[in-house]
């Protein structure tokens, strides 16, 4: 599996293109989001158009696991396209 694209943010705000996609997802899906899993990660998941999701405030260990699992097991997991640091 190819490594996800890593984008180093120059400011604390997300790129305009991603903010617009989150806004469009809120309009299409009625603002549905998941407040996190209660395990201390504090992430928030937003549904986007075209069967995509964005997770904000993801713990680094979760990303490492999502990179490790497909290359070492046959367990299906979502594909990571981009990581904003």
Secondary structure as GFF3:
##gff-version 3
##sequence-region A 1 85
A	DSSP	beta_strand	5	7	.	.	.	ID=ss1
A	DSSP	alpha_helix	16	28	.	.	.	ID=ss2
A	DSSP	beta_strand	33	34	.	.	.	ID=ss3
A	DSSP	beta_strand	44	48	.	.	.	ID=ss4
A	DSSP	beta_strand	52	56	.	.	.	ID=ss5
A	DSSP	alpha_helix	60	72	.	.	.	ID=ss6
A	DSSP	beta_strand	82	84	.	.	.	ID=ss7
###
